[in-house]
Amino acid sequence: MLEKELSYTKPEVQLSGNDGNSFAVIGRVKKAMSVAGATQEEMDAFLEEARSGDYDHLLQTCFDYVEVL
């Protein structure tokens, strides 16, 4: 869970209807964050948190960093 404000406006990412593989999900979110202007620190924090649990934890982490559609 995020403890500070993001430096960018959360981009919208379509997760439903796409490849649900965890690597594909992480790739889509990371790309959207980069395009939205996220800092390297924010992207590293996303990756660390997203990889720290199971698939459900990955999805919950995505909701913290992007607007999931």
PyMOL Python script that loads the backbone (N, CA, C, O; Angstrom):
from pymol import cmd

cmd.read_pdbstr("""\
ATOM      1  N   MET A   1       0.841  -1.187   0.000  1.00  0.00           N
ATOM      2  CA  MET A   1       0.000   0.000   0.000  1.00  0.00           C
ATOM      3  C   MET A   1       0.882   1.245   0.000  1.00  0.00           C
ATOM      4  O   MET A   1       1.891   1.310   0.701  1.00  0.00           O
ATOM      5  N   LEU A   2       0.488   2.209  -0.784  1.00  0.00           N
ATOM      6  CA  LEU A   2       1.270   3.435  -0.891  1.00  0.00           C
ATOM      7  C   LEU A   2       1.216   4.242   0.389  1.00  0.00           C
ATOM      8  O   LEU A   2       0.180   4.340   1.046  1.00  0.00           O
ATOM      9  N   GLU A   3       2.357   4.815   0.724  1.00  0.00           N
ATOM     10  CA  GLU A   3       2.423   5.649   1.918  1.00  0.00           C
ATOM     11  C   GLU A   3       2.612   7.117   1.578  1.00  0.00           C
ATOM     12  O   GLU A   3       2.576   7.967   2.468  1.00  0.00           O
ATOM     13  N   LYS A   4       2.815   7.432   0.284  1.00  0.00           N
ATOM     14  CA  LYS A   4       2.983   8.826  -0.115  1.00  0.00           C
ATOM     15  C   LYS A   4       2.266   9.086  -1.424  1.00  0.00           C
ATOM     16  O   LYS A   4       1.849   8.153  -2.110  1.00  0.00           O
ATOM     17  N   GLU A   5       2.125  10.345  -1.763  1.00  0.00           N
ATOM     18  CA  GLU A   5       1.456  10.754  -2.995  1.00  0.00           C
ATOM     19  C   GLU A   5       2.311  10.400  -4.205  1.00  0.00           C
ATOM     20  O   GLU A   5       3.540  10.386  -4.136  1.00  0.00           O
ATOM     21  N   LEU A   6       1.649  10.119  -5.291  1.00  0.00           N
ATOM     22  CA  LEU A   6       2.351   9.850  -6.538  1.00  0.00           C
ATOM     23  C   LEU A   6       2.693  11.155  -7.235  1.00  0.00           C
ATOM     24  O   LEU A   6       1.981  12.148  -7.086  1.00  0.00           O
ATOM     25  N   SER A   7       3.776  11.155  -7.993  1.00  0.00           N
ATOM     26  CA  SER A   7       4.199  12.364  -8.702  1.00  0.00           C
ATOM     27  C   SER A   7       3.525  12.495 -10.070  1.00  0.00           C
ATOM     28  O   SER A   7       3.798  13.439 -10.811  1.00  0.00           O
ATOM     29  N   TYR A   8       2.657  11.562 -10.397  1.00  0.00           N
ATOM     30  CA  TYR A   8       2.003  11.551 -11.701  1.00  0.00           C
ATOM     31  C   TYR A   8       0.515  11.277 -11.516  1.00  0.00           C
ATOM     32  O   TYR A   8       0.086  10.794 -10.468  1.00  0.00           O
ATOM     33  N   THR A   9      -0.259  11.589 -12.539  1.00  0.00           N
ATOM     34  CA  THR A   9      -1.680  11.259 -12.537  1.00  0.00           C
ATOM     35  C   THR A   9      -1.814   9.807 -12.958  1.00  0.00           C
ATOM     36  O   THR A   9      -1.251   9.393 -13.972  1.00  0.00           O
ATOM     37  N   LYS A  10      -2.561   9.031 -12.177  1.00  0.00           N
ATOM     38  CA  LYS A  10      -2.709   7.605 -12.479  1.00  0.00           C
ATOM     39  C   LYS A  10      -3.295   7.408 -13.871  1.00  0.00           C
ATOM     40  O   LYS A  10      -4.376   7.913 -14.172  1.00  0.00           O
ATOM     41  N   PRO A  11      -2.581   6.672 -14.722  1.00  0.00           N
ATOM     42  CA  PRO A  11      -3.129   6.374 -16.043  1.00  0.00           C
ATOM     43  C   PRO A  11      -4.127   5.221 -15.970  1.00  0.00           C
ATOM     44  O   PRO A  11      -4.115   4.442 -15.017  1.00  0.00           O
ATOM     45  N   GLU A  12      -4.979   5.120 -16.966  1.00  0.00           N
ATOM     46  CA  GLU A  12      -5.931   4.014 -17.039  1.00  0.00           C
ATOM     47  C   GLU A  12      -5.267   2.841 -17.745  1.00  0.00           C
ATOM     48  O   GLU A  12      -4.612   3.015 -18.772  1.00  0.00           O
ATOM     49  N   VAL A  13      -5.440   1.642 -17.187  1.00  0.00           N
ATOM     50  CA  VAL A  13      -4.870   0.433 -17.772  1.00  0.00           C
ATOM     51  C   VAL A  13      -5.966  -0.631 -17.851  1.00  0.00           C
ATOM     52  O   VAL A  13      -6.595  -0.965 -16.847  1.00  0.00           O
ATOM     53  N   GLN A  14      -6.183  -1.151 -19.045  1.00  0.00           N
ATOM     54  CA  GLN A  14      -7.169  -2.205 -19.264  1.00  0.00           C
ATOM     55  C   GLN A  14      -6.521  -3.541 -18.933  1.00  0.00           C
ATOM     56  O   GLN A  14      -5.632  -3.994 -19.653  1.00  0.00           O
ATOM     57  N   LEU A  15      -6.955  -4.171 -17.857  1.00  0.00           N
ATOM     58  CA  LEU A  15      -6.417  -5.474 -17.495  1.00  0.00           C
ATOM     59  C   LEU A  15      -7.365  -6.601 -17.890  1.00  0.00           C
ATOM     60  O   LEU A  15      -6.916  -7.671 -18.303  1.00  0.00           O
ATOM     61  N   SER A  16      -8.661  -6.373 -17.767  1.00  0.00           N
ATOM     62  CA  SER A  16      -9.604  -7.434 -18.133  1.00  0.00           C
ATOM     63  C   SER A  16      -9.613  -7.603 -19.649  1.00  0.00           C
ATOM     64  O   SER A  16      -9.528  -6.631 -20.400  1.00  0.00           O
ATOM     65  N   GLY A  17      -9.717  -8.849 -20.076  1.00  0.00           N
ATOM     66  CA  GLY A  17      -9.757  -9.136 -21.501  1.00  0.00           C
ATOM     67  C   GLY A  17      -8.390  -9.235 -22.146  1.00  0.00           C
ATOM     68  O   GLY A  17      -8.294  -9.504 -23.343  1.00  0.00           O
ATOM     69  N   ASN A  18      -7.335  -9.026 -21.383  1.00  0.00           N
ATOM     70  CA  ASN A  18      -5.972  -9.136 -21.880  1.00  0.00           C
ATOM     71  C   ASN A  18      -5.293 -10.333 -21.237  1.00  0.00           C
ATOM     72  O   ASN A  18      -5.865 -10.996 -20.371  1.00  0.00           O
ATOM     73  N   ASP A  19      -4.084 -10.599 -21.664  1.00  0.00           N
ATOM     74  CA  ASP A  19      -3.293 -11.680 -21.083  1.00  0.00           C
ATOM     75  C   ASP A  19      -3.167 -11.450 -19.585  1.00  0.00           C
ATOM     76  O   ASP A  19      -2.691 -10.401 -19.152  1.00  0.00           O
ATOM     77  N   GLY A  20      -3.593 -12.430 -18.793  1.00  0.00           N
ATOM     78  CA  GLY A  20      -3.575 -12.298 -17.346  1.00  0.00           C
ATOM     79  C   GLY A  20      -2.300 -12.777 -16.701  1.00  0.00           C
ATOM     80  O   GLY A  20      -2.191 -12.786 -15.475  1.00  0.00           O
ATOM     81  N   ASN A  21      -1.329 -13.177 -17.506  1.00  0.00           N
ATOM     82  CA  ASN A  21      -0.038 -13.602 -16.986  1.00  0.00           C
ATOM     83  C   ASN A  21       0.555 -12.464 -16.149  1.00  0.00           C
ATOM     84  O   ASN A  21       0.500 -11.302 -16.551  1.00  0.00           O
ATOM     85  N   SER A  22       1.112 -12.795 -15.004  1.00  0.00           N
ATOM     86  CA  SER A  22       1.620 -11.755 -14.104  1.00  0.00           C
ATOM     87  C   SER A  22       2.683 -10.885 -14.769  1.00  0.00           C
ATOM     88  O   SER A  22       2.736  -9.681 -14.519  1.00  0.00           O
ATOM     89  N   PHE A  23       3.529 -11.476 -15.612  1.00  0.00           N
ATOM     90  CA  PHE A  23       4.557 -10.672 -16.288  1.00  0.00           C
ATOM     91  C   PHE A  23       3.926  -9.703 -17.280  1.00  0.00           C
ATOM     92  O   PHE A  23       4.396  -8.575 -17.432  1.00  0.00           O
ATOM     93  N   ALA A  24       2.865 -10.134 -17.953  1.00  0.00           N
ATOM     94  CA  ALA A  24       2.162  -9.253 -18.887  1.00  0.00           C
ATOM     95  C   ALA A  24       1.479  -8.106 -18.142  1.00  0.00           C
ATOM     96  O   ALA A  24       1.508  -6.962 -18.595  1.00  0.00           O
ATOM     97  N   VAL A  25       0.870  -8.413 -17.008  1.00  0.00           N
ATOM     98  CA  VAL A  25       0.212  -7.385 -16.193  1.00  0.00           C
ATOM     99  C   VAL A  25       1.239  -6.362 -15.727  1.00  0.00           C
ATOM    100  O   VAL A  25       1.023  -5.158 -15.861  1.00  0.00           O
ATOM    101  N   ILE A  26       2.347  -6.833 -15.184  1.00  0.00           N
ATOM    102  CA  ILE A  26       3.401  -5.931 -14.711  1.00  0.00           C
ATOM    103  C   ILE A  26       3.914  -5.067 -15.863  1.00  0.00           C
ATOM    104  O   ILE A  26       4.127  -3.867 -15.690  1.00  0.00           O
ATOM    105  N   GLY A  27       4.109  -5.662 -17.020  1.00  0.00           N
ATOM    106  CA  GLY A  27       4.599  -4.908 -18.177  1.00  0.00           C
ATOM    107  C   GLY A  27       3.652  -3.807 -18.607  1.00  0.00           C
ATOM    108  O   GLY A  27       4.088  -2.693 -18.898  1.00  0.00           O
ATOM    109  N   ARG A  28       2.339  -4.106 -18.652  1.00  0.00           N
ATOM    110  CA  ARG A  28       1.360  -3.080 -19.047  1.00  0.00           C
ATOM    111  C   ARG A  28       1.324  -1.938 -18.040  1.00  0.00           C
ATOM    112  O   ARG A  28       1.281  -0.767 -18.418  1.00  0.00           O
ATOM    113  N   VAL A  29       1.343  -2.289 -16.749  1.00  0.00           N
ATOM    114  CA  VAL A  29       1.284  -1.247 -15.715  1.00  0.00           C
ATOM    115  C   VAL A  29       2.559  -0.406 -15.735  1.00  0.00           C
ATOM    116  O   VAL A  29       2.493   0.822 -15.666  1.00  0.00           O
ATOM    117  N   LYS A  30       3.700  -1.047 -15.828  1.00  0.00           N
ATOM    118  CA  LYS A  30       4.971  -0.307 -15.836  1.00  0.00           C
ATOM    119  C   LYS A  30       5.050   0.624 -17.045  1.00  0.00           C
ATOM    120  O   LYS A  30       5.505   1.761 -16.919  1.00  0.00           O
ATOM    121  N   LYS A  31       4.613   0.155 -18.211  1.00  0.00           N
ATOM    122  CA  LYS A  31       4.624   1.003 -19.407  1.00  0.00           C
ATOM    123  C   LYS A  31       3.716   2.209 -19.230  1.00  0.00           C
ATOM    124  O   LYS A  31       4.095   3.331 -19.567  1.00  0.00           O
ATOM    125  N   ALA A  32       2.516   1.981 -18.701  1.00  0.00           N
ATOM    126  CA  ALA A  32       1.568   3.081 -18.484  1.00  0.00           C
ATOM    127  C   ALA A  32       2.118   4.080 -17.474  1.00  0.00           C
ATOM    128  O   ALA A  32       1.958   5.289 -17.641  1.00  0.00           O
ATOM    129  N   MET A  33       2.762   3.580 -16.433  1.00  0.00           N
ATOM    130  CA  MET A  33       3.364   4.475 -15.437  1.00  0.00           C
ATOM    131  C   MET A  33       4.453   5.336 -16.069  1.00  0.00           C
ATOM    132  O   MET A  33       4.545   6.533 -15.796  1.00  0.00           O
ATOM    133  N   SER A  34       5.272   4.726 -16.908  1.00  0.00           N
ATOM    134  CA  SER A  34       6.357   5.450 -17.566  1.00  0.00           C
ATOM    135  C   SER A  34       5.820   6.552 -18.465  1.00  0.00           C
ATOM    136  O   SER A  34       6.308   7.682 -18.431  1.00  0.00           O
ATOM    137  N   VAL A  35       4.815   6.225 -19.267  1.00  0.00           N
ATOM    138  CA  VAL A  35       4.202   7.212 -20.160  1.00  0.00           C
ATOM    139  C   VAL A  35       3.570   8.351 -19.362  1.00  0.00           C
ATOM    140  O   VAL A  35       3.582   9.502 -19.798  1.00  0.00           O
ATOM    141  N   ALA A  36       3.017   8.025 -18.186  1.00  0.00           N
ATOM    142  CA  ALA A  36       2.358   9.033 -17.348  1.00  0.00           C
ATOM    143  C   ALA A  36       3.361   9.913 -16.595  1.00  0.00           C
ATOM    144  O   ALA A  36       2.973  10.911 -15.987  1.00  0.00           O
ATOM    145  N   GLY A  37       4.641   9.550 -16.633  1.00  0.00           N
ATOM    146  CA  GLY A  37       5.657  10.385 -15.986  1.00  0.00           C
ATOM    147  C   GLY A  37       6.088   9.930 -14.614  1.00  0.00           C
ATOM    148  O   GLY A  37       6.633  10.721 -13.845  1.00  0.00           O
ATOM    149  N   ALA A  38       5.856   8.671 -14.288  1.00  0.00           N
ATOM    150  CA  ALA A  38       6.288   8.150 -12.988  1.00  0.00           C
ATOM    151  C   ALA A  38       7.809   8.197 -12.901  1.00  0.00           C
ATOM    152  O   ALA A  38       8.506   8.028 -13.902  1.00  0.00           O
ATOM    153  N   THR A  39       8.304   8.426 -11.713  1.00  0.00           N
ATOM    154  CA  THR A  39       9.746   8.435 -11.498  1.00  0.00           C
ATOM    155  C   THR A  39      10.271   6.997 -11.466  1.00  0.00           C
ATOM    156  O   THR A  39       9.509   6.048 -11.281  1.00  0.00           O
ATOM    157  N   GLN A  40      11.568   6.859 -11.646  1.00  0.00           N
ATOM    158  CA  GLN A  40      12.178   5.528 -11.560  1.00  0.00           C
ATOM    159  C   GLN A  40      11.963   4.945 -10.166  1.00  0.00           C
ATOM    160  O   GLN A  40      11.763   3.740 -10.017  1.00  0.00           O
ATOM    161  N   GLU A  41      12.004   5.794  -9.158  1.00  0.00           N
ATOM    162  CA  GLU A  41      11.761   5.351  -7.778  1.00  0.00           C
ATOM    163  C   GLU A  41      10.355   4.756  -7.634  1.00  0.00           C
ATOM    164  O   GLU A  41      10.176   3.723  -6.989  1.00  0.00           O
ATOM    165  N   GLU A  42       9.366   5.414  -8.236  1.00  0.00           N
ATOM    166  CA  GLU A  42       7.993   4.913  -8.173  1.00  0.00           C
ATOM    167  C   GLU A  42       7.843   3.584  -8.925  1.00  0.00           C
ATOM    168  O   GLU A  42       7.153   2.677  -8.459  1.00  0.00           O
ATOM    169  N   MET A  43       8.489   3.477 -10.081  1.00  0.00           N
ATOM    170  CA  MET A  43       8.399   2.222 -10.832  1.00  0.00           C
ATOM    171  C   MET A  43       9.104   1.091 -10.089  1.00  0.00           C
ATOM    172  O   MET A  43       8.623  -0.042 -10.080  1.00  0.00           O
ATOM    173  N   ASP A  44      10.238   1.394  -9.469  1.00  0.00           N
ATOM    174  CA  ASP A  44      10.941   0.380  -8.675  1.00  0.00           C
ATOM    175  C   ASP A  44      10.099  -0.056  -7.479  1.00  0.00           C
ATOM    176  O   ASP A  44      10.041  -1.241  -7.150  1.00  0.00           O
ATOM    177  N   ALA A  45       9.442   0.917  -6.828  1.00  0.00           N
ATOM    178  CA  ALA A  45       8.584   0.600  -5.678  1.00  0.00           C
ATOM    179  C   ALA A  45       7.412  -0.274  -6.112  1.00  0.00           C
ATOM    180  O   ALA A  45       7.043  -1.213  -5.408  1.00  0.00           O
ATOM    181  N   PHE A  46       6.822   0.033  -7.275  1.00  0.00           N
ATOM    182  CA  PHE A  46       5.737  -0.796  -7.805  1.00  0.00           C
ATOM    183  C   PHE A  46       6.217  -2.224  -8.022  1.00  0.00           C
ATOM    184  O   PHE A  46       5.564  -3.175  -7.590  1.00  0.00           O
ATOM    185  N   LEU A  47       7.353  -2.377  -8.688  1.00  0.00           N
ATOM    186  CA  LEU A  47       7.865  -3.717  -8.979  1.00  0.00           C
ATOM    187  C   LEU A  47       8.156  -4.499  -7.706  1.00  0.00           C
ATOM    188  O   LEU A  47       7.816  -5.678  -7.602  1.00  0.00           O
ATOM    189  N   GLU A  48       8.780  -3.849  -6.751  1.00  0.00           N
ATOM    190  CA  GLU A  48       9.109  -4.524  -5.495  1.00  0.00           C
ATOM    191  C   GLU A  48       7.844  -4.994  -4.776  1.00  0.00           C
ATOM    192  O   GLU A  48       7.769  -6.134  -4.316  1.00  0.00           O
ATOM    193  N   GLU A  49       6.856  -4.110  -4.687  1.00  0.00           N
ATOM    194  CA  GLU A  49       5.611  -4.459  -4.007  1.00  0.00           C
ATOM    195  C   GLU A  49       4.823  -5.508  -4.785  1.00  0.00           C
ATOM    196  O   GLU A  49       4.290  -6.446  -4.193  1.00  0.00           O
ATOM    197  N   ALA A  50       4.744  -5.358  -6.097  1.00  0.00           N
ATOM    198  CA  ALA A  50       3.978  -6.281  -6.927  1.00  0.00           C
ATOM    199  C   ALA A  50       4.530  -7.701  -6.859  1.00  0.00           C
ATOM    200  O   ALA A  50       3.771  -8.667  -6.934  1.00  0.00           O
ATOM    201  N   ARG A  51       5.829  -7.830  -6.718  1.00  0.00           N
ATOM    202  CA  ARG A  51       6.482  -9.141  -6.683  1.00  0.00           C
ATOM    203  C   ARG A  51       6.553  -9.742  -5.288  1.00  0.00           C
ATOM    204  O   ARG A  51       7.060 -10.852  -5.121  1.00  0.00           O
ATOM    205  N   SER A  52       6.059  -9.035  -4.291  1.00  0.00           N
ATOM    206  CA  SER A  52       6.239  -9.473  -2.897  1.00  0.00           C
ATOM    207  C   SER A  52       5.131 -10.387  -2.379  1.00  0.00           C
ATOM    208  O   SER A  52       5.126 -10.746  -1.201  1.00  0.00           O
ATOM    209  N   GLY A  53       4.201 -10.764  -3.241  1.00  0.00           N
ATOM    210  CA  GLY A  53       3.103 -11.612  -2.777  1.00  0.00           C
ATOM    211  C   GLY A  53       2.571 -12.480  -3.889  1.00  0.00           C
ATOM    212  O   GLY A  53       3.249 -12.731  -4.885  1.00  0.00           O
ATOM    213  N   ASP A  54       1.353 -12.933  -3.708  1.00  0.00           N
ATOM    214  CA  ASP A  54       0.718 -13.792  -4.698  1.00  0.00           C
ATOM    215  C   ASP A  54       0.046 -12.946  -5.794  1.00  0.00           C
ATOM    216  O   ASP A  54       0.176 -11.722  -5.818  1.00  0.00           O
ATOM    217  N   TYR A  55      -0.665 -13.620  -6.689  1.00  0.00           N
ATOM    218  CA  TYR A  55      -1.297 -12.942  -7.820  1.00  0.00           C
ATOM    219  C   TYR A  55      -2.324 -11.908  -7.357  1.00  0.00           C
ATOM    220  O   TYR A  55      -2.405 -10.821  -7.930  1.00  0.00           O
ATOM    221  N   ASP A  56      -3.098 -12.229  -6.341  1.00  0.00           N
ATOM    222  CA  ASP A  56      -4.071 -11.264  -5.818  1.00  0.00           C
ATOM    223  C   ASP A  56      -3.379 -10.012  -5.293  1.00  0.00           C
ATOM    224  O   ASP A  56      -3.869  -8.898  -5.478  1.00  0.00           O
ATOM    225  N   HIS A  57      -2.240 -10.202  -4.638  1.00  0.00           N
ATOM    226  CA  HIS A  57      -1.470  -9.055  -4.139  1.00  0.00           C
ATOM    227  C   HIS A  57      -0.970  -8.207  -5.311  1.00  0.00           C
ATOM    228  O   HIS A  57      -0.979  -6.978  -5.238  1.00  0.00           O
ATOM    229  N   LEU A  58      -0.539  -8.858  -6.383  1.00  0.00           N
ATOM    230  CA  LEU A  58      -0.112  -8.143  -7.587  1.00  0.00           C
ATOM    231  C   LEU A  58      -1.240  -7.244  -8.083  1.00  0.00           C
ATOM    232  O   LEU A  58      -1.019  -6.065  -8.359  1.00  0.00           O
ATOM    233  N   LEU A  59      -2.441  -7.794  -8.197  1.00  0.00           N
ATOM    234  CA  LEU A  59      -3.563  -7.003  -8.701  1.00  0.00           C
ATOM    235  C   LEU A  59      -3.905  -5.850  -7.769  1.00  0.00           C
ATOM    236  O   LEU A  59      -4.183  -4.746  -8.236  1.00  0.00           O
ATOM    237  N   GLN A  60      -3.891  -6.081  -6.476  1.00  0.00           N
ATOM    238  CA  GLN A  60      -4.161  -5.004  -5.512  1.00  0.00           C
ATOM    239  C   GLN A  60      -3.112  -3.900  -5.628  1.00  0.00           C
ATOM    240  O   GLN A  60      -3.438  -2.719  -5.517  1.00  0.00           O
ATOM    241  N   THR A  61      -1.866  -4.278  -5.849  1.00  0.00           N
ATOM    242  CA  THR A  61      -0.790  -3.296  -6.017  1.00  0.00           C
ATOM    243  C   THR A  61      -1.023  -2.468  -7.273  1.00  0.00           C
ATOM    244  O   THR A  61      -0.769  -1.263  -7.278  1.00  0.00           O
ATOM    245  N   CYS A  62      -1.501  -3.098  -8.328  1.00  0.00           N
ATOM    246  CA  CYS A  62      -1.806  -2.362  -9.560  1.00  0.00           C
ATOM    247  C   CYS A  62      -2.817  -1.252  -9.293  1.00  0.00           C
ATOM    248  O   CYS A  62      -2.680  -0.146  -9.814  1.00  0.00           O
ATOM    249  N   PHE A  63      -3.835  -1.546  -8.479  1.00  0.00           N
ATOM    250  CA  PHE A  63      -4.845  -0.540  -8.144  1.00  0.00           C
ATOM    251  C   PHE A  63      -4.237   0.668  -7.423  1.00  0.00           C
ATOM    252  O   PHE A  63      -4.769   1.774  -7.517  1.00  0.00           O
ATOM    253  N   ASP A  64      -3.134   0.464  -6.710  1.00  0.00           N
ATOM    254  CA  ASP A  64      -2.485   1.568  -6.016  1.00  0.00           C
ATOM    255  C   ASP A  64      -1.759   2.514  -6.979  1.00  0.00           C
ATOM    256  O   ASP A  64      -1.634   3.707  -6.698  1.00  0.00           O
ATOM    257  N   TYR A  65      -1.283   1.991  -8.104  1.00  0.00           N
ATOM    258  CA  TYR A  65      -0.433   2.765  -9.005  1.00  0.00           C
ATOM    259  C   TYR A  65      -1.093   3.228 -10.296  1.00  0.00           C
ATOM    260  O   TYR A  65      -0.626   4.180 -10.922  1.00  0.00           O
ATOM    261  N   VAL A  66      -2.184   2.560 -10.705  1.00  0.00           N
ATOM    262  CA  VAL A  66      -2.895   2.948 -11.923  1.00  0.00           C
ATOM    263  C   VAL A  66      -4.389   2.792 -11.706  1.00  0.00           C
ATOM    264  O   VAL A  66      -4.821   2.157 -10.743  1.00  0.00           O
ATOM    265  N   GLU A  67      -5.179   3.371 -12.602  1.00  0.00           N
ATOM    266  CA  GLU A  67      -6.622   3.181 -12.606  1.00  0.00           C
ATOM    267  C   GLU A  67      -6.896   1.959 -13.457  1.00  0.00           C
ATOM    268  O   GLU A  67      -6.734   1.998 -14.676  1.00  0.00           O
ATOM    269  N   VAL A  68      -7.309   0.875 -12.824  1.00  0.00           N
ATOM    270  CA  VAL A  68      -7.526  -0.378 -13.528  1.00  0.00           C
ATOM    271  C   VAL A  68      -8.930  -0.405 -14.131  1.00  0.00           C
ATOM    272  O   VAL A  68      -9.919  -0.129 -13.452  1.00  0.00           O
ATOM    273  N   LEU A  69      -8.993  -0.737 -15.397  1.00  0.00           N
ATOM    274  CA  LEU A  69     -10.268  -0.852 -16.104  1.00  0.00           C
ATOM    275  C   LEU A  69     -10.620  -2.306 -16.279  1.00  0.00           C
ATOM    276  O   LEU A  69     -11.661  -2.624 -16.853  1.00  0.00           O
TER     277      LEU A  69
END
""", "prot")
cmd.dss("prot")
cmd.show_as("cartoon", "prot")
cmd.util.cbc("prot")
cmd.orient("prot")
